[in-house]
Amino acid sequence: MRDDGKKNNQDEQDETKKKIITRKIVINLSSNYSNNQYINYFIKLLINIGLFISILFYTNIAYYDSVYSIVLFAAWFSIFENILSQITAAKFTKYILMSFGSLFIFPILISMGLGFLMVEGLIEFKTTETLIGFTIVFMIVRKVITVLLLNAIHRYRFNKMFRKKEGK
């Protein structure tokens, strides 16, 4: 009788060890909204366009021809940011983990500069400091929106999974 208890306890410990071994630790450094990379890019593009329009329109820190100029600026920025972020993630993963993801600031700054150069005649910031201030405000507001959106997506997925387990 006592041996059966030890055997069951040993089996439970073995199962627990197997579960622990098969677990993965996932750190989401790139703000993935979906498993599809094109949907991710499209959502990031929409967020960037919305933020560029709202920040530039309400702060009046830049001269621009039309809203299409801002959309073009946001599109170029998004393309460069996506490319540079993927390169950074592929080549410097160790340093990204050591810097807690703050290494992604450099692709954002470079992308902002390249995007600005691509639409140089269409958008003009009043001073260089306003471009820097715009970039800082953009990064902070986008991070807040991204965190809120990702939390809402995770909560939705968790509730959906929980409802499936209950059988509803």
N, CA, C and O of each residue as an XYZ file, in Angstrom:
672
protein
N       0.821     -1.181      0.000
C       0.000      0.000      0.000
C       0.870      1.251      0.000
O       0.610      2.223     -0.710
N       1.882      1.189      0.801
C       2.769      2.335      0.897
C       3.559      2.521     -0.402
O       3.834      3.653     -0.799
N       3.918      1.434     -1.058
C       4.647      1.504     -2.319
C       3.793      2.130     -3.419
O       4.305      2.863     -4.266
N       2.476      1.839     -3.405
C       1.583      2.421     -4.410
C       1.527      3.942     -4.265
O       1.494      4.660     -5.265
N       1.517      4.427     -3.043
C       1.496      5.877     -2.794
C       2.767      6.536     -3.292
O       2.731      7.611     -3.891
N       3.898      5.880     -3.038
C       5.167      6.424     -3.517
C       5.221      6.407     -5.041
O       5.741      7.328     -5.670
N       4.667      5.330     -5.626
C       4.684      5.195     -7.071
C       3.827      6.283     -7.719
O       4.241      6.903     -8.699
N       2.627      6.515     -7.165
C       1.745      7.554     -7.697
C       2.382      8.932     -7.547
O       2.312      9.768     -8.448
N       3.000      9.149     -6.400
C       3.653     10.433     -6.155
C       4.810     10.641     -7.138
O       5.014     11.741     -7.650
N       5.560      9.564     -7.390
C       6.676      9.642     -8.339
C       6.161      9.918     -9.748
O       6.762     10.701    -10.484
N       5.046      9.278    -10.131
C       4.455      9.510    -11.449
C       4.013     10.966    -11.599
O       4.215     11.577    -12.649
N       3.409     11.517    -10.544
C       2.968     12.913    -10.584
C       4.160     13.853    -10.719
O       4.092     14.843    -11.448
N       5.242     13.550    -10.025
C       6.431     14.396    -10.121
C       7.042     14.324    -11.520
O       7.501     15.334    -12.053
N       7.047     13.124    -12.113
C       7.572     12.976    -13.467
C       6.737     13.772    -14.471
O       7.286     14.414    -15.366
N       5.407     13.731    -14.322
C       4.531     14.487    -15.215
C       4.756     15.988    -15.057
O       4.765     16.726    -16.042
N       4.935     16.429    -13.830
C       5.187     17.848    -13.578
C       6.497     18.279    -14.216
O       6.578     19.360    -14.798
N       7.530     17.434    -14.110
C       8.818     17.752    -14.726
C       8.687     17.837    -16.243
O       9.282     18.715    -16.868
N       7.911     16.931    -16.840
C       7.710     16.965    -18.286
C       7.010     18.254    -18.701
O       7.368     18.858    -19.713
N       6.013     18.680    -17.923
C       5.306     19.922    -18.234
C       6.242     21.120    -18.131
O       6.189     22.028    -18.960
N       7.084     21.121    -17.129
C       8.017     22.235    -16.949
C       9.019     22.273    -18.095
O       9.365     23.350    -18.581
N       9.482     21.120    -18.527
C      10.466     21.057    -19.602
C       9.873     21.558    -20.912
O      10.566     22.233    -21.674
N       8.610     21.248    -21.196
C       8.013     21.619    -22.474
C       7.513     23.059    -22.514
O       7.099     23.516    -23.579
N       7.533     23.783    -21.420
C       7.092     25.176    -21.424
C       8.110     26.052    -22.138
O       9.313     25.791    -22.120
N       7.584     27.106    -22.770
C       8.443     28.072    -23.432
C       8.286     29.412    -22.739
O       7.208     29.760    -22.258
N       9.353     30.139    -22.697
C       9.289     31.515    -22.229
C       9.342     32.394    -23.466
O      10.303     32.336    -24.232
N       8.319     33.202    -23.661
C       8.231     34.054    -24.834
C       8.264     35.503    -24.388
O       7.484     35.916    -23.529
N       9.163     36.265    -24.970
C       9.242     37.694    -24.702
C       8.869     38.406    -25.992
O       9.557     38.270    -27.003
N       7.792     39.158    -25.959
C       7.308     39.848    -27.141
C       7.936     41.235    -27.204
O       7.454     42.171    -26.566
N       9.006     41.363    -27.971
C       9.687     42.648    -28.087
C       9.202     43.458    -29.281
O       9.491     44.651    -29.371
N       8.480     42.840    -30.187
C       8.117     43.538    -31.413
C       6.643     43.891    -31.506
O       6.189     44.301    -32.574
N       5.896     43.753    -30.456
C       4.477     44.129    -30.424
C       3.683     43.454    -31.534
O       3.120     44.132    -32.394
N       3.634     42.150    -31.521
C       2.874     41.410    -32.515
C       1.408     41.374    -32.135
O       1.043     40.960    -31.035
N       0.570     41.819    -33.073
C      -0.865     41.825    -32.847
C      -1.505     40.554    -33.387
O      -2.590     40.166    -32.953
N      -0.837     39.910    -34.328
C      -1.367     38.724    -34.975
C      -0.198     37.824    -35.358
O       0.956     38.253    -35.349
N      -0.506     36.577    -35.694
C       0.533     35.663    -36.156
C       0.928     35.940    -37.605
O       1.988     35.504    -38.054
N       0.081     36.661    -38.335
C       0.345     37.001    -39.726
C       1.157     38.293    -39.786
O       0.741     39.313    -39.237
N       2.308     38.255    -40.449
C       3.190     39.427    -40.484
C       2.583     40.577    -41.274
O       2.870     41.736    -40.977
N       1.748     40.289    -42.280
C       1.135     41.357    -43.066
C       0.060     42.086    -42.260
O      -0.086     43.303    -42.372
N      -0.684     41.346    -41.455
C      -1.675     41.975    -40.577
C      -0.967     42.829    -39.535
O      -1.418     43.933    -39.228
N       0.141     42.325    -38.986
C       0.944     43.111    -38.036
C       1.403     44.419    -38.658
O       1.260     45.487    -38.063
N       1.955     44.325    -39.862
C       2.453     45.528    -40.520
C       1.313     46.508    -40.783
O       1.478     47.712    -40.588
N       0.171     46.011    -41.219
C      -0.971     46.877    -41.519
C      -1.486     47.571    -40.257
O      -1.808     48.758    -40.292
N      -1.565     46.845    -39.151
C      -2.017     47.451    -37.890
C      -1.015     48.501    -37.419
O      -1.408     49.584    -36.985
N       0.273     48.186    -37.502
C       1.295     49.176    -37.126
C       1.221     50.409    -38.019
O       1.376     51.534    -37.543
N       0.985     50.201    -39.313
C       0.856     51.318    -40.244
C      -0.339     52.195    -39.879
O      -0.236     53.421    -39.890
N      -1.468     51.571    -39.555
C      -2.653     52.346    -39.163
C      -2.413     53.142    -37.883
O      -2.823     54.298    -37.779
N      -1.751     52.521    -36.917
C      -1.438     53.228    -35.667
C      -0.504     54.403    -35.947
O      -0.708     55.501    -35.430
N       0.521     54.167    -36.768
C       1.464     55.237    -37.092
C       0.779     56.385    -37.831
O       1.004     57.552    -37.509
N      -0.052     56.062    -38.817
C      -0.757     57.109    -39.564
C      -1.654     57.910    -38.633
O      -1.661     59.140    -38.675
N      -2.406     57.214    -37.795
C      -3.292     57.910    -36.855
C      -2.535     58.824    -35.908
O      -2.959     59.951    -35.651
N      -1.417     58.339    -35.391
C      -0.623     59.164    -34.471
C       0.054     60.329    -35.185
O       0.082     61.443    -34.662
N       0.596     60.084    -36.365
C       1.234     61.174    -37.109
C       0.217     62.277    -37.389
O       0.496     63.455    -37.166
N      -0.958     61.896    -37.876
C      -1.982     62.896    -38.198
C      -2.413     63.646    -36.952
O      -2.472     64.875    -36.954
N      -2.715     62.916    -35.889
C      -3.224     63.593    -34.693
C      -2.164     64.476    -34.034
O      -2.475     65.592    -33.617
N      -0.933     64.007    -33.931
C       0.108     64.816    -33.285
C       0.440     66.047    -34.131
O       0.519     67.158    -33.606
N       0.633     65.852    -35.439
C       0.993     66.993    -36.288
C      -0.161     67.981    -36.442
O       0.059     69.190    -36.506
N      -1.379     67.471    -36.501
C      -2.534     68.352    -36.681
C      -2.813     69.172    -35.423
O      -3.052     70.377    -35.506
N      -2.783     68.529    -34.272
C      -3.163     69.221    -33.038
C      -2.041     70.046    -32.420
O      -2.319     70.982    -31.671
N      -0.794     69.730    -32.708
C       0.293     70.511    -32.119
C       0.769     71.632    -33.032
O       1.375     72.599    -32.568
N       0.497     71.507    -34.327
C       0.870     72.543    -35.293
C       2.381     72.821    -35.257
O       2.806     73.976    -35.259
N       3.178     71.756    -35.224
C       4.636     71.918    -35.150
C       5.309     71.762    -36.506
O       6.529     71.889    -36.607
N       4.526     71.487    -37.554
C       5.117     71.301    -38.874
C       4.206     71.895    -39.944
O       2.993     72.012    -39.770
N       4.830     72.259    -41.039
C       4.092     72.724    -42.211
C       3.975     71.553    -43.173
O       4.963     70.879    -43.464
N       2.772     71.314    -43.662
C       2.570     70.224    -44.609
C       1.498     70.631    -45.605
O       0.636     71.458    -45.307
N       1.564     70.033    -46.804
C       0.637     70.394    -47.874
C      -0.768     69.883    -47.601
O      -1.739     70.637    -47.667
N      -0.866     68.604    -47.295
C      -2.177     68.001    -47.047
C      -2.004     66.791    -46.132
O      -0.893     66.444    -45.730
N      -3.110     66.174    -45.823
C      -3.079     64.973    -44.987
C      -2.338     63.850    -45.710
O      -1.722     62.995    -45.074
N      -2.399     63.856    -47.032
C      -1.705     62.824    -47.805
C      -0.190     62.894    -47.595
O       0.492     61.870    -47.646
N       0.329     64.087    -47.361
C       1.760     64.231    -47.058
C       2.103     63.508    -45.766
O       3.135     62.846    -45.668
N       1.230     63.641    -44.777
C       1.455     62.979    -43.488
C       1.349     61.467    -43.645
O       2.135     60.720    -43.062
N       0.371     61.018    -44.436
C       0.203     59.579    -44.674
C       1.441     59.018    -45.375
O       1.914     57.932    -45.039
N       1.960     59.761    -46.346
C       3.170     59.328    -47.042
C       4.360     59.274    -46.086
O       5.153     58.334    -46.130
N       4.481     60.267    -45.238
C       5.543     60.303    -44.224
C       5.427     59.093    -43.298
O       6.424     58.432    -43.009
N       4.215     58.806    -42.836
C       3.995     57.662    -41.944
C       4.280     56.343    -42.657
O       4.812     55.412    -42.053
N       3.929     56.261    -43.936
C       4.172     55.026    -44.689
C       5.671     54.773    -44.851
O       6.137     53.655    -44.634
N       6.430     55.810    -45.233
C       7.881     55.649    -45.365
C       8.510     55.302    -44.023
O       9.368     54.423    -43.938
N       8.080     55.992    -42.983
C       8.598     55.694    -41.648
C       8.327     54.238    -41.283
O       9.215     53.549    -40.781
N       7.105     53.765    -41.532
C       6.724     52.395    -41.169
C       7.538     51.362    -41.939
O       7.943     50.341    -41.383
N       7.775     51.632    -43.222
C       8.575     50.703    -44.029
C       9.995     50.606    -43.475
O      10.510     49.511    -43.248
N      10.618     51.760    -43.261
C      11.988     51.757    -42.737
C      12.056     51.144    -41.340
O      12.974     50.384    -41.033
N      11.092     51.475    -40.508
C      11.101     50.939    -39.142
C      10.957     49.424    -39.146
O      11.643     48.732    -38.393
N      10.073     48.909    -39.985
C       9.863     47.468    -40.057
C      11.141     46.757    -40.503
O      11.533     45.750    -39.913
N      11.780     47.276    -41.528
C      13.015     46.662    -42.035
C      14.123     46.723    -40.984
O      14.769     45.716    -40.696
N      14.337     47.903    -40.416
C      15.418     48.060    -39.439
C      15.154     47.281    -38.149
O      16.090     46.762    -37.541
N      13.905     47.194    -37.733
C      13.582     46.425    -36.523
C      13.825     44.940    -36.733
O      14.313     44.254    -35.835
N      13.483     44.437    -37.931
C      13.735     43.028    -38.218
C      15.232     42.732    -38.262
O      15.677     41.698    -37.763
N      16.001     43.627    -38.851
C      17.456     43.444    -38.887
C      18.024     43.484    -37.473
O      18.861     42.658    -37.108
N      17.565     44.451    -36.680
C      18.040     44.574    -35.298
C      17.696     43.333    -34.492
O      18.531     42.825    -33.743
N      16.470     42.841    -34.640
C      16.050     41.656    -33.886
C      16.837     40.421    -34.309
O      17.148     39.569    -33.476
N      17.160     40.319    -35.592
C      17.890     39.146    -36.076
C      19.368     39.174    -35.686
O      19.938     38.139    -35.340
N      19.974     40.331    -35.739
C      21.424     40.427    -35.528
C      21.828     40.690    -34.079
O      22.914     40.289    -33.661
N      20.975     41.354    -33.316
C      21.378     41.812    -31.986
C      20.451     41.325    -30.876
O      20.184     42.065    -29.929
N      19.960     40.103    -30.978
C      19.018     39.575    -29.992
C      19.590     39.606    -28.583
O      18.895     39.978    -27.638
N      20.832     39.224    -28.439
C      21.471     39.203    -27.116
C      21.470     40.599    -26.495
O      21.167     40.761    -25.313
N      21.808     41.596    -27.297
C      21.880     42.968    -26.777
C      20.494     43.551    -26.516
O      20.323     44.381    -25.623
N      19.511     43.117    -27.293
C      18.135     43.559    -27.057
C      17.667     43.065    -25.700
O      17.055     43.815    -24.939
N      17.954     41.805    -25.392
C      17.561     41.257    -24.098
C      18.306     41.945    -22.960
O      17.730     42.205    -21.904
N      19.592     42.240    -23.177
C      20.369     42.907    -22.129
C      19.887     44.340    -21.901
O      19.968     44.850    -20.783
N      19.385     44.991    -22.953
C      18.936     46.381    -22.819
C      17.435     46.476    -22.551
O      16.871     47.570    -22.553
N      16.788     45.330    -22.319
C      15.346     45.263    -22.069
C      14.544     45.896    -23.204
O      13.503     46.505    -22.959
N      15.010     45.758    -24.425
C      14.287     46.239    -25.593
C      14.538     47.686    -25.953
O      14.040     48.163    -26.973
N      15.302     48.398    -25.135
C      15.529     49.817    -25.438
C      16.424     50.008    -26.658
O      16.547     51.125    -27.160
N      17.041     48.952    -27.134
C      17.852     49.031    -28.346
C      16.987     49.352    -29.566
O      17.506     49.816    -30.582
N      15.677     49.113    -29.479
C      14.768     49.408    -30.584
C      14.543     50.905    -30.763
O      13.880     51.312    -31.717
N      15.074     51.726    -29.878
C      14.953     53.174    -30.046
C      15.751     53.631    -31.267
O      15.320     54.533    -31.985
N      16.898     53.022    -31.505
C      17.746     53.435    -32.623
C      17.088     53.211    -33.984
O      17.151     54.109    -34.823
N      16.458     52.056    -34.250
C      15.752     51.933    -35.531
C      14.625     52.958    -35.685
O      14.349     53.417    -36.794
N      13.980     53.315    -34.579
C      12.912     54.314    -34.666
C      13.496     55.672    -35.053
O      12.953     56.357    -35.920
N      14.589     56.058    -34.421
C      15.213     57.346    -34.726
C      15.730     57.385    -36.164
O      15.535     58.376    -36.868
N      16.381     56.321    -36.592
C      16.898     56.260    -37.960
C      15.746     56.273    -38.959
O      15.821     56.956    -39.980
N      14.683     55.528    -38.675
C      13.522     55.477    -39.563
C      12.840     56.834    -39.662
O      12.380     57.229    -40.733
N      12.777     57.543    -38.544
C      12.169     58.870    -38.561
C      12.980     59.802    -39.459
O      12.412     60.562    -40.243
N      14.299     59.742    -39.343
C      15.152     60.571    -40.198
C      15.033     60.211    -41.665
O      14.928     61.094    -42.515
N      15.048     58.914    -41.973
C      14.922     58.477    -43.365
C      13.548     58.817    -43.935
O      13.436     59.251    -45.081
N      12.511     58.619    -43.136
C      11.162     58.975    -43.581
C      11.041     60.458    -43.863
O      10.406     60.863    -44.836
N      11.652     61.269    -43.009
C      11.630     62.717    -43.209
C      12.380     63.099    -44.480
O      11.942     63.989    -45.209
N      13.505     62.440    -44.755
C      14.260     62.725    -45.979
C      13.482     62.337    -47.235
O      13.616     62.987    -48.272
N      12.671     61.285    -47.150
C      11.898     60.835    -48.311
C      10.792     61.826    -48.682
O      10.429     61.935    -49.853
N      10.262     62.537    -47.709
C       9.171     63.495    -47.972
C       9.631     64.914    -47.635
O       8.856     65.725    -47.128
N      10.879     65.194    -47.919
C      11.502     66.445    -47.477
C      10.736     67.690    -47.914
O      10.603     68.619    -47.117
N      10.241     67.748    -49.106
C       9.527     68.938    -49.567
C       8.082     68.993    -49.117
O       7.468     70.060    -49.145
N       7.530     67.868    -48.705
C       6.109     67.820    -48.355
C       5.837     68.202    -46.907
O       4.788     68.770    -46.603
N       6.761     67.899    -46.021
C       6.600     68.225    -44.599
C       7.857     68.942    -44.127
O       8.976     68.487    -44.363
N       7.654     70.063    -43.461
C       8.778     70.799    -42.891
C       8.477     71.101    -41.434
O       7.473     71.738    -41.115
N       9.347     70.643    -40.561
C       9.216     70.975    -39.147
C       9.789     72.366    -38.923
O      10.736     72.775    -39.595
N       9.208     73.087    -37.972
C       9.615     74.478    -37.736
C      11.072     74.572    -37.314
O      11.793     75.461    -37.766
N      11.508     73.669    -36.459
C      12.910     73.611    -36.040
C      13.311     72.147    -35.904
O      12.467     71.252    -35.927
N      14.593     71.926    -35.764
C      15.083     70.565    -35.547
C      14.589     70.030    -34.212
O      14.308     68.840    -34.076
N      14.488     70.906    -33.238
C      14.015     70.496    -31.911
C      12.573     70.004    -31.956
O      12.196     69.107    -31.203
N      11.762     70.595    -32.844
C      10.373     70.119    -32.942
C      10.313     68.721    -33.534
O       9.458     67.922    -33.154
N      11.222     68.417    -34.470
C      11.290     67.051    -35.010
C      11.693     66.070    -33.918
O      11.126     64.982    -33.819
N      12.659     66.446    -33.108
C      13.087     65.585    -31.997
C      11.961     65.432    -30.980
O      11.693     64.329    -30.502
N      11.308     66.533    -30.653
C      10.175     66.482    -29.717
C       9.039     65.644    -30.264
O       8.425     64.871    -29.528
N       8.748     65.792    -31.566
C       7.716     64.980    -32.204
C       8.055     63.499    -32.093
O       7.189     62.679    -31.790
N       9.316     63.160    -32.339
C       9.746     61.758    -32.273
C       9.580     61.200    -30.864
O       9.116     60.073    -30.694
N       9.952     61.975    -29.859
C       9.833     61.513    -28.470
C       8.370     61.338    -28.080
O       7.997     60.320    -27.496
N       7.540     62.333    -28.404
C       6.106     62.235    -28.087
C       5.487     61.060    -28.830
O       4.690     60.311    -28.263
N       5.852     60.897    -30.097
C       5.337     59.788    -30.891
C       5.689     58.446    -30.261
O       4.830     57.572    -30.145
N       6.953     58.275    -29.850
C       7.381     57.001    -29.256
C       6.627     56.713    -27.957
O       6.218     55.576    -27.724
N       6.443     57.713    -27.123
C       5.761     57.504    -25.839
C       4.291     57.175    -26.051
O       3.776     56.216    -25.475
N       3.613     57.969    -26.878
C       2.179     57.747    -27.104
C       1.949     56.409    -27.790
O       1.013     55.688    -27.445
N       2.799     56.071    -28.761
C       2.630     54.787    -29.446
C       2.844     53.620    -28.494
O       2.144     52.613    -28.589
N       3.797     53.738    -27.579
C       4.029     52.658    -26.615
C       2.821     52.475    -25.711
O       2.419     51.346    -25.432
N       2.239     53.576    -25.251
C       1.047     53.486    -24.396
C      -0.103     52.839    -25.161
O      -0.769     51.946    -24.637
N      -0.341     53.278    -26.385
C      -1.421     52.702    -27.194
C      -1.155     51.230    -27.476
O      -2.073     50.413    -27.414
N       0.080     50.884    -27.783
C       0.434     49.491    -28.063
C       0.204     48.602    -26.851
O      -0.340     47.506    -26.980
N       0.611     49.061    -25.683
C       0.412     48.270    -24.459
C      -1.080     48.075    -24.196
O      -1.512     46.969    -23.873
N      -1.859     49.132    -24.329
C      -3.305     49.017    -24.104
C      -3.950     48.080    -25.118
O      -4.794     47.261    -24.757
N      -3.560     48.197    -26.381
C      -4.128     47.349    -27.422
C      -3.733     45.886    -27.234
O      -4.572     44.995    -27.370
N      -2.467     45.635    -26.923
C      -2.028     44.250    -26.705
C      -2.698     43.637    -25.483
O      -3.048     42.457    -25.503
N      -2.882     44.415    -24.421
C      -3.596     43.902    -23.246
C      -5.034     43.557    -23.590
O      -5.554     42.543    -23.124
N      -5.681     44.379    -24.391
C      -7.057     44.093    -24.802
C      -7.115     42.826    -25.650
O      -8.026     42.014    -25.489
N      -6.154     42.651    -26.549
C      -6.117     41.448    -27.389
C      -5.877     40.210    -26.539
O      -6.545     39.193    -26.730
N      -4.933     40.279    -25.602
C      -4.660     39.124    -24.729
C      -5.860     38.805    -23.847
O      -6.171     37.633    -23.635
N      -6.529     39.812    -23.337
C      -7.715     39.601    -22.507
C      -8.821     38.940    -23.328
O      -9.505     38.040    -22.839
N      -8.998     39.385    -24.578
C     -10.007     38.799    -25.451
C      -9.693     37.328    -25.720
O     -10.580     36.477    -25.646
N      -8.431     37.029    -26.032
C      -8.037     35.638    -26.295
C      -8.197     34.766    -25.057
O      -8.636     33.621    -25.158
N      -7.843     35.303    -23.882
C      -7.982     34.547    -22.641
C      -9.452     34.257    -22.362
O      -9.805     33.128    -22.021
N     -10.312     35.263    -22.503
C     -11.741     35.058    -22.265
C     -12.325     34.065    -23.259
O     -13.175     33.251    -22.898
N     -11.874     34.128    -24.507
C     -12.345     33.192    -25.523
C     -11.925     31.764    -25.167
O     -12.719     30.832    -25.297
N     -10.686     31.595    -24.723
C     -10.177     30.285    -24.332
C     -10.913     29.777    -23.090
O     -11.233     28.592    -22.995
N     -11.178     30.673    -22.145
C     -11.861     30.294    -20.917
C     -13.295     29.854    -21.210
O     -13.791     28.905    -20.604
N     -13.967     30.552    -22.151
C     -15.333     30.169    -22.521
C     -15.359     28.805    -23.194
O     -16.312     28.047    -23.012
N     -14.318     28.478    -23.974
C     -14.252     27.168    -24.622
C     -14.137     26.060    -23.586
O     -14.754     25.004    -23.728
N     -13.339     26.302    -22.532
C     -13.157     25.292    -21.491
C     -14.436     25.075    -20.705
O     -14.706     23.966    -20.245
N     -15.229     26.138    -20.548
C     -16.490     25.997    -19.826
C     -17.550     25.325    -20.681
O     -18.550     24.831    -20.160
N     -17.337     25.305    -22.001
C     -18.287     24.659    -22.886
C     -19.386     25.582    -23.363
O     -20.446     25.116    -23.782
N     -19.156     26.873    -23.307
C     -20.175     27.828    -23.768
C     -19.945     28.213    -25.191
O     -20.703     29.008    -25.746
